[in-house]
Structures are given as C-alpha cells and as structure tokens.
Amino acid sequence: RRGAALRDLAKLKANLLSVYFSHSDWDWPQRDSRGAIIALAGGRNMLRPDHVENVRTIISRAIDLICNVLDAPPVKRMRHILTRHGQNEQQEVGARQMQLEVELARELRILPLACEEMKRVGLPPGEASRIRQYTSFVTEGCMHLQMLKKYGTPVGARAFARASIIITPVLFGPYYADAAKKIGLCF
C-alpha cells in the first residue's frame, strides 16, 4: 500500500507539473478570424495576462487540499467503533474529510476550464486534448490516493494479525522447547 501511494504521489506531481507547464509555456500559431495562420508563434499572447497565475493558484489550492485530505487522522481503529469519544472523533474527522473532498473536486473541476480558455483563443485541439488528459490523470491520482486513505487495512484482518502474533508463541513455544531439549539444543 505504501509503495502504491508513493507511485500515485509521483504520478500526481508529474501530471500537475505537466498541466502547469502546458499553461505557462506552450505556444501555438496565431490565426486571423478566418483561421489562416498569421504567425507561427504568439497565439498564447491572446490569453488574459493573469491566466498562468490563475492556473498556478488553482494547482496550489488543489495540492493544499490533497495534503489536508491525506493528513487527516485515521478513524478506523477499534476505539472509533467501541467508544463514544472515538465515535465522536470519527464523525468530526469524517465531516471535515468530506468537506475537503468537495473542495478538492471543485478545484479539479475549475482546472479544465482554463484549458477551455486556451482553446477559445486558438489552442489546437490535439494540444487541448493532451492538457485534458493530464487533468484527467490528476483527478484519477487524487481519487486513488483518497481510496487508499479511506479504505485501509480492515479491522478484522488487523485484529487477527495482532492476535496471531501474541498467541502463536504461547501455543507453539512449549512444543519447540521440548523438541529442542530432545535433540540436545541448549538455550
């Protein structure tokens, strides 16, 4: 699970950088009102002056929200099921988590609109499609990280593992001690 989360974080970072660089650096031919090419570059000069800063702000807010979602305390322990205080904590953290997820979805919804703004001023469809693909990868990465966070190790599996670690030496220890004594091993 940790390896999957680290891979997802690396992919998310790479795709967010790709989205940002596409908005800050990509250029395309300038066209006139009939679609004829006027100049081989300079199409991005038709964008609003604050376009790149707006995209950077959206990405920055999305990163902050992702960090907050992933930093939320775990609320799937037995104390969150069995105690009143744990249940209250689970409800509070769950409500905050839901709020953060809604805010993150809102930011991820705004990001493709920046691509639409670039299309309106002449960005070729193939390049717009690539930017939308990066945005889709960002959304997929965020959702996968959220699922890894939400659906951790089941309580039953965790309890079984703990009980096995404690009970196994008690049950099998005397047998192995006797077997060692019979073959002459000393402890």
ChimeraX attribute file (.defattr): number of C-alpha atoms within 10 A of each C-alpha:
attribute: neighborCount
match mode: 1-to-1
recipient: residues
	/A:1	10
	/A:2	8
	/A:3	8
	/A:4	12
	/A:5	16
	/A:6	12
	/A:7	14
	/A:8	19
	/A:9	17
	/A:10	13
	/A:11	15
	/A:12	22
	/A:13	15
	/A:14	15
	/A:15	21
	/A:16	22
	/A:17	15
	/A:18	17
	/A:19	24
	/A:20	20
	/A:21	15
	/A:22	18
	/A:23	21
	/A:24	15
	/A:25	9
	/A:26	14
	/A:27	18
	/A:28	18
	/A:29	16
	/A:30	20
	/A:31	17
	/A:32	10
	/A:33	6
	/A:34	6
	/A:35	9
	/A:36	10
	/A:37	14
	/A:38	12
	/A:39	12
	/A:40	11
	/A:41	14
	/A:42	14
	/A:43	20
	/A:44	21
	/A:45	12
	/A:46	12
	/A:47	15
	/A:48	12
	/A:49	10
	/A:50	9
	/A:51	16
	/A:52	18
	/A:53	13
	/A:54	15
	/A:55	22
	/A:56	20
	/A:57	13
	/A:58	21
	/A:59	20
	/A:60	14
	/A:61	16
	/A:62	21
	/A:63	18
	/A:64	14
	/A:65	20
	/A:66	19
	/A:67	12
	/A:68	15
	/A:69	22
	/A:70	17
	/A:71	11
	/A:72	13
	/A:73	14
	/A:74	15
	/A:75	18
	/A:76	17
	/A:77	15
	/A:78	14
	/A:79	14
	/A:80	17
	/A:81	15
	/A:82	10
	/A:83	11
	/A:84	11
	/A:85	12
	/A:86	17
	/A:87	17
	/A:88	13
	/A:89	17
	/A:90	20
	/A:91	14
	/A:92	12
	/A:93	16
	/A:94	17
	/A:95	12
	/A:96	15
	/A:97	21
	/A:98	12
	/A:99	13
	/A:100	18
	/A:101	19
	/A:102	13
	/A:103	16
	/A:104	22
	/A:105	16
	/A:106	13
	/A:107	19
	/A:108	20
	/A:109	14
	/A:110	14
	/A:111	20
	/A:112	19
	/A:113	13
	/A:114	19
	/A:115	21
	/A:116	14
	/A:117	14
	/A:118	20
	/A:119	16
	/A:120	12
	/A:121	17
	/A:122	21
	/A:123	21
	/A:124	14
	/A:125	10
	/A:126	9
	/A:127	17
	/A:128	18
	/A:129	14
	/A:130	14
	/A:131	23
	/A:132	19
	/A:133	15
	/A:134	22
	/A:135	22
	/A:136	15
	/A:137	17
	/A:138	23
	/A:139	18
	/A:140	14
	/A:141	21
	/A:142	23
	/A:143	16
	/A:144	16
	/A:145	20
	/A:146	17
	/A:147	11
	/A:148	15
	/A:149	18
	/A:150	16
	/A:151	9
	/A:152	11
	/A:153	13
	/A:154	10
	/A:155	13
	/A:156	10
	/A:157	10
	/A:158	13
	/A:159	13
	/A:160	11
	/A:161	11
	/A:162	11
	/A:163	11
	/A:164	12
	/A:165	11
	/A:166	11
	/A:167	11
	/A:168	10
	/A:169	12
	/A:170	11
	/A:171	10
	/A:172	10
	/A:173	12
	/A:174	11
	/A:175	12
	/A:176	12
	/A:177	13
	/A:178	12
	/A:179	12
	/A:180	13
	/A:181	12
	/A:182	9
	/A:183	8
	/A:184	9
	/A:185	10
	/A:186	7
	/A:187	6
